[in-house]
Amino acid sequence: MAKIIMKTPLVEMDGDEMTRVIWKWIKEILLEPYVELKTEYYDLGLEYRDKTNDQVTIDSAEATKKYGVAVKCATITPNAARVKEYNLKEMWKSPNGTIRAILDGTVFREPIIVNGIEPFVKTWKKPIAIARHAYGDVYKNVEMAISGPGKAEIVFTDANGNETRKTIHDFTGCGVIMGMHNTRKSIESFARSCFNYALDKKMDLWFATKDTISKIYDHTFKDIFQDIFDAEYKEKFKEANIEYFYTLIDDAVARVVRSEGGFIWACKNYDGDVMSDMVASAFGSLAMMTSVLVSPDGCFEYEAAHGTVQRHYYMHLEGKETSTNSMATIFAWTGALKKRGQLDNIPELVEFSEKLEKASKMTIEKGVMTKDLAALSTLEDKKIVNTKEFLLAIRKNLDELYEV
């Protein structure tokens, strides 16, 4: 078949370690034989981020705002050990956090369901999508170590110079303090993104915080969600035969575990970070979790929900064989290409993306899988393959789908 021609570039954000290796193989084995890829490339590998003082991350986010669709490889968020390992100028912030702040979006994460990989929670029959607010909170915090006795305060100075003060704590010894913030604009964008996504997916929407303890911060989230729902979405949800409800985060956890799934669970930034990993692991694997950042002005950034697979990368450097699961990275590409095809009216690109997803699932359901999935699979006949062999098996199934 002739290669599919793209009209508008995707923003391509390369990454780190084993996922960077897989990124290259996915393009060579699964994408380039079928699609004349058109991308605007940004190297978000840690070395180049350090070389550009992280400007490349900012540039990639601005490019996403320009072109509307991006696909991102997993990247390293350096800690002290990574600073030493890579001889970095400083401990650079999370690229994901930087991109989310610039796009002011919401992260939607949903498990990839395949036959033979059963959820650990027996009641779960349908996917659970986590909607994670992607601005503020711990990821934009200010921290301070307290060296001895004294008073810690929050101080707000308004535009006229008037101060409002609240005591955080009267310290009698050493300790730590942290300041967090959010904006009404960002919370409103989060709420509308969640309501729109629920309508698009025809799924119930749950939202949970801890407003009984955080009577201003969390309560503001709760009130904004309810006000926007009542004013803009109540009738739309009724027409779509779906519902929205709010509950406390601890009650939500209990409800989720007892549920059959099939809904969107909206969480504040840190809650969503934790709960998306929990849901992914309970469905089987972080490597089987899709992730898309959706901005309020309609930009989309697709990525895998997992990290850079550091241990496998060191094995790869030593020339050892790895069996690394590439499903989430494949689905990042298919999600981005599908969205690009929809926006640019290229049905062949949409069809290719859907066929690649189908071929990827078929490969696992036929019993050909990486080591991590073989440990989870209930299939009787399983063949464990290495990283590249898995991609080649998907390519074989993809070719067969196009021959049918």
C-alpha positions as a printed Julia matrix, in Angstrom:
404×3 Matrix{Float64}:
   0.0     0.0    0.0
   1.05    3.59  -0.57
   2.19    5.44   2.52
  -0.42    7.62   4.25
   0.43   11.31   3.82
   0.05   13.66   6.78
  -0.98   17.3    6.33
   0.05   18.85   9.66
   3.05   17.89  11.81
   2.77   16.11  15.13
   4.93   17.54  17.89
   7.3    14.68  18.67
   8.95   14.73  22.11
  11.71   12.13  22.42
  12.67   10.83  25.84
  15.08    8.78  27.92
  16.57    5.36  28.51
  14.77    2.18  27.4
  11.66    4.02  26.24
  13.87    6.12  23.94
  15.16    2.89  22.38
  11.61    1.54  22.0
  10.48    4.89  20.54
  12.93    4.5   17.66
  11.94    0.86  17.04
   8.19    1.66  17.04
   8.77    4.27  14.35
  10.95    1.98  12.24
   8.88   -1.23  12.58
   5.27   -0.1   12.99
   4.84    3.46  11.73
   7.19    4.41   8.92
   6.3     1.45   6.65
   2.71    2.74   6.57
   2.83    6.49   7.27
   4.97    9.27   5.84
   5.55   10.68   9.31
   5.49   14.45   9.55
   6.72   15.63  12.94
   8.34   18.64  14.58
  11.0    16.97  16.7
  12.1    17.98  20.21
  14.73   16.06  22.16
  13.54   15.91  25.76
  16.3    13.5   26.72
  17.89   14.59  30.0
  21.25   15.5   28.45
  19.68   17.91  25.95
  17.34   19.39  28.54
  20.42   20.13  30.63
  22.27   21.58  27.62
  19.39   23.98  26.85
  18.66   24.81  30.51
  15.3    23.07  29.99
  14.3    25.55  27.27
  13.59   22.62  24.93
  10.77   21.49  27.22
   9.16   24.92  27.12
   9.61   25.06  23.33
   7.92   21.66  22.89
   4.92   22.79  24.94
   4.61   26.0   22.9
   4.79   23.93  19.71
   1.95   21.77  21.02
  -0.15   24.92  21.41
   0.72   25.81  17.81
   0.0    22.44  16.15
  -2.61   21.04  18.54
  -1.36   17.45  18.84
   1.8    16.03  20.44
   3.2    12.61  21.28
   5.71   12.26  24.12
   8.17    9.56  25.15
   8.78    8.86  28.85
  11.38   11.17  30.43
  13.54   11.27  33.56
  12.65   13.63  36.38
  16.05   13.92  38.05
  16.68   13.39  41.74
  20.04   13.87  43.52
  21.34   10.55  42.22
  20.45   11.47  38.63
  22.15   14.86  38.95
  25.35   13.04  39.84
  24.88   10.29  37.22
  24.33   12.73  34.35
  26.52   15.55  35.74
  23.61   17.99  35.52
  23.76   21.73  36.09
  20.79   21.48  38.43
  17.91   19.22  39.47
  15.55   20.07  36.59
  11.81   19.94  37.16
   9.52   17.25  35.75
   9.08   17.84  31.98
   5.5    16.61  32.36
   4.87   19.17  35.07
   6.29   21.97  32.93
   4.23   20.96  29.89
   1.05   20.57  31.95
   1.49   24.01  33.49
   1.96   25.66  30.08
  -1.0    23.85  28.49
  -3.17   24.14  31.65
  -4.7    20.78  30.82
  -6.23   17.72  32.4
  -4.59   14.29  32.16
  -6.92   11.41  31.29
  -5.5     7.93  31.92
  -7.26    4.7   30.99
  -6.16    1.05  31.0
  -5.75   -0.96  27.8
  -8.06   -3.95  28.19
  -7.08   -7.25  26.54
  -8.46  -10.76  26.96
  -6.27  -12.88  29.19
  -5.07  -10.03  31.43
  -7.64   -9.99  34.24
  -7.94   -7.14  36.79
  -6.79   -7.93  40.32
 -10.07   -6.38  41.56
 -12.55   -9.09  40.62
 -15.56   -6.76  40.38
 -13.94   -4.6   37.67
 -15.46   -5.41  34.29
 -15.01   -2.07  32.49
 -12.17    0.49  32.24
 -11.78    3.2   34.88
 -10.44    6.47  33.47
  -8.56    8.78  35.85
  -8.92   12.52  35.15
  -5.99   14.26  36.82
  -5.84   18.02  37.26
  -2.53   19.04  35.75
  -1.77   22.34  37.46
  -0.6    23.53  40.86
  -0.65   21.74  44.22
   2.53   19.87  45.2
   3.95   20.22  41.69
   4.1    24.0   41.94
   4.85   24.18  45.66
   7.28   26.3   47.67
   9.1    24.5   50.48
  11.27   25.59  53.36
  13.26   23.79  56.05
  12.78   25.34  59.5
  16.02   25.4   61.47
  14.66   26.21  64.91
  11.94   27.88  67.03
   9.83   30.58  65.39
   6.51   31.42  63.72
   5.65   30.33  60.16
   3.0    32.38  58.35
   1.16   32.59  55.06
   1.19   36.2   53.84
  -0.87   37.55  50.93
  -0.27   41.11  49.71
  -2.98   42.42  47.4
  -2.52   44.87  44.52
  -3.02   47.8   46.89
  -0.35   46.62  49.3
  -2.75   45.34  51.96
  -1.53   42.22  53.79
  -3.48   39.23  55.05
  -1.65   36.86  57.39
  -2.38   33.42  58.8
  -0.19   31.46  61.15
   0.83   28.06  59.89
   2.59   26.9   63.05
   4.55   28.17  66.05
   7.67   26.02  65.93
   9.49   25.05  69.12
  12.15   23.21  67.14
  13.11   22.2   63.62
  10.58   21.26  60.94
   9.41   21.85  57.39
   6.71   23.94  55.73
   5.16   23.93  52.27
   3.0    26.4   50.38
   0.65   25.31  47.57
  -1.61   27.24  45.24
  -4.18   26.9   42.5
  -6.13   29.36  40.39
  -9.85   29.63  39.81
  -9.23   29.72  36.05
  -7.32   26.43  36.12
  -9.91   24.71  38.3
 -12.69   25.88  35.97
 -10.75   24.52  32.98
 -10.27   21.22  34.83
 -14.0    20.96  35.54
 -15.06   21.71  31.96
 -12.47   19.3   30.54
 -13.86   16.55  32.78
 -17.48   17.26  31.9
 -16.7    17.43  28.16
 -14.66   14.22  28.27
 -17.48   12.43  30.11
 -19.97   13.52  27.45
 -17.61   12.45  24.68
 -17.02    9.02  26.25
 -20.63    8.65  27.49
 -19.31    7.71  30.95
 -20.38    8.76  34.45
 -18.09   11.29  36.15
 -17.04   11.05  39.79
 -15.13   13.82  41.56
 -13.51   13.49  44.97
 -11.48   15.71  47.32
 -11.24   16.1   51.12
 -13.37   19.2   51.69
 -14.26   18.17  55.24
 -10.62   18.79  56.23
  -9.54   21.34  53.62
 -12.5    23.68  54.07
 -11.19   26.38  51.71
  -8.72   24.8   49.26
 -10.52   21.53  48.49
 -13.95   23.03  49.1
 -13.25   25.56  46.33
 -12.71   22.68  43.89
 -15.98   21.08  44.98
 -17.96   24.32  44.66
 -16.55   25.23  41.23
 -17.36   21.77  39.85
 -20.91   21.92  41.17
 -21.55   25.48  39.97
 -20.32   24.73  36.43
 -22.23   21.44  36.3
 -25.5    23.06  37.39
 -25.11   26.02  35.02
 -23.71   24.35  31.9
 -23.87   20.55  31.96
 -26.78   19.26  34.01
 -29.19   18.98  31.09
 -26.48   17.66  28.75
 -25.67   14.85  31.2
 -29.38   14.03  31.52
 -29.75   13.81  27.73
 -26.66   11.56  27.53
 -28.06    9.37  30.36
 -24.91    9.77  32.46
 -24.45   11.24  35.93
 -22.03   13.41  37.89
 -21.57   13.11  41.6
 -19.16   14.28  44.28
 -17.88   12.36  47.27
 -14.96   12.44  49.7
 -11.72   10.91  48.44
 -11.71    8.12  51.04
 -15.32    7.22  50.23
 -14.45    7.28  46.52
 -11.66    4.74  47.07
 -14.1     2.36  48.77
 -16.7     2.85  46.02
 -14.15    2.33  43.25
 -12.95   -0.99  44.67
 -16.54   -2.27  44.95
 -17.6    -0.99  41.51
 -17.63   -2.71  38.12
 -15.78    0.23  36.54
 -16.95    2.08  33.44
 -16.63    5.66  34.76
 -14.26    8.63  34.92
 -12.75    9.44  38.31
 -11.65   13.09  38.53
  -8.88   13.86  41.04
  -6.75   16.8   42.08
  -3.14   16.74  40.84
  -1.4    14.62  43.5
  -4.44   12.4   44.1
  -4.57   11.67  40.37
  -0.85   10.88  40.28
  -1.28    8.23  42.99
  -4.66    6.84  41.96
  -3.78    6.46  38.28
  -0.85    4.21  39.25
  -3.09    2.26  41.6
  -5.76    1.75  38.96
  -3.17    0.84  36.32
  -1.51   -1.73  38.59
  -4.84   -3.2   39.65
  -5.85   -3.6   35.99
  -2.56   -5.35  35.34
   0.34   -3.06  34.53
   1.44    0.57  34.23
   2.72   -0.43  30.81
  -0.94   -0.99  29.81
  -2.14    2.54  30.65
  -2.92    5.23  28.08
  -2.46    8.88  28.95
  -3.56   12.07  27.19
  -3.24   15.67  28.36
  -6.19   17.74  27.11
  -6.02   21.54  27.31
  -9.12   23.73  27.59
  -8.42   25.22  24.15
  -8.33   21.82  22.47
  -4.67   20.73  22.44
  -3.78   17.06  22.97
  -0.52   15.54  24.23
  -0.34   11.72  24.25
   2.21    9.76  26.27
   2.78    6.52  28.15
   1.81    6.6   31.82
   4.96    4.77  32.97
   8.6     5.74  33.38
  11.77    5.21  31.36
  12.37    1.54  32.38
  15.84    2.3   33.76
  16.78   -1.3   34.72
  16.08   -2.63  31.23
  18.08    0.23  29.71
  21.19   -0.72  31.67
  20.71   -4.32  30.51
  20.36   -3.07  26.93
  23.61   -1.09  27.21
  25.38   -4.26  28.36
  24.11   -6.04  25.24
  21.68   -8.17  27.22
  18.26   -9.1   25.88
  15.23   -7.33  27.4
  11.54   -8.13  27.32
  10.09   -4.64  27.7
   6.39   -3.94  27.25
   5.85   -1.23  24.61
   2.02   -1.16  24.58
   1.53    2.21  26.3
   4.08    3.87  24.03
   2.44    2.34  20.94
  -0.94    3.65  22.12
   0.57    7.11  22.68
   1.49    7.14  18.99
  -1.85    5.73  17.84
  -3.76    8.22  19.98
  -1.82   11.15  18.54
  -2.03    9.91  14.94
  -5.74    9.2   15.3
  -6.4    12.69  16.67
  -4.27   14.24  13.9
  -6.26   12.25  11.35
  -9.56   13.4   12.85
  -8.55   17.06  12.97
  -7.08   17.03   9.45
  -9.82   14.84   7.93
  -7.51   11.98   6.97
  -9.68    8.85   7.47
  -6.82    6.57   6.34
  -4.7     7.81   9.26
  -7.54    7.19  11.71
  -8.06    3.71  10.27
  -4.33    2.91  10.49
  -4.24    3.96  14.16
  -7.23    1.77  15.0
  -5.75   -1.2   13.11
  -2.42   -0.83  14.92
  -4.23   -0.83  18.27
  -6.19   -3.91  17.21
  -3.04   -5.69  16.02
  -1.28   -4.89  19.31
  -4.13   -6.37  21.36
  -4.41   -9.37  19.01
  -0.73  -10.17  19.55
  -1.19  -10.5   23.31
  -4.49  -12.35  22.97
  -2.77  -14.87  20.66
  -0.33  -15.58  23.51
   2.69  -13.62  22.26
   3.77  -11.16  24.94
   6.56   -9.66  26.98
   7.7   -11.15  30.27
   5.73   -8.77  32.51
   2.43   -9.66  30.81
   3.18  -13.4   30.78
   3.35  -13.26  34.58
  -0.18  -11.78  34.63
  -1.84  -13.62  31.75
  -4.43  -16.34  32.35
  -3.9   -17.76  28.84
  -2.64  -21.35  28.79
  -0.35  -21.12  25.77
   2.06  -18.21  26.12
   5.21  -17.31  24.24
   7.54  -14.84  25.94
   9.38  -12.69  23.42
  11.99   -9.96  23.68
  11.33   -6.27  23.12
  11.94   -6.15  19.37
  10.3    -9.56  18.73
   7.09   -8.25  20.31
   7.06   -5.29  17.92
   7.75   -7.57  14.96
   4.86   -9.85  16.01
   2.56   -6.82  16.09
   3.82   -5.82  12.64
   2.93   -9.31  11.32
  -0.64   -9.0   12.66
  -0.92   -5.47  11.3
   0.15   -6.65   7.85
  -2.48   -9.39   8.0
  -5.2    -6.88   8.93
  -4.37   -4.86   5.83
  -4.4    -7.99   3.65
  -7.92   -9.01   4.76
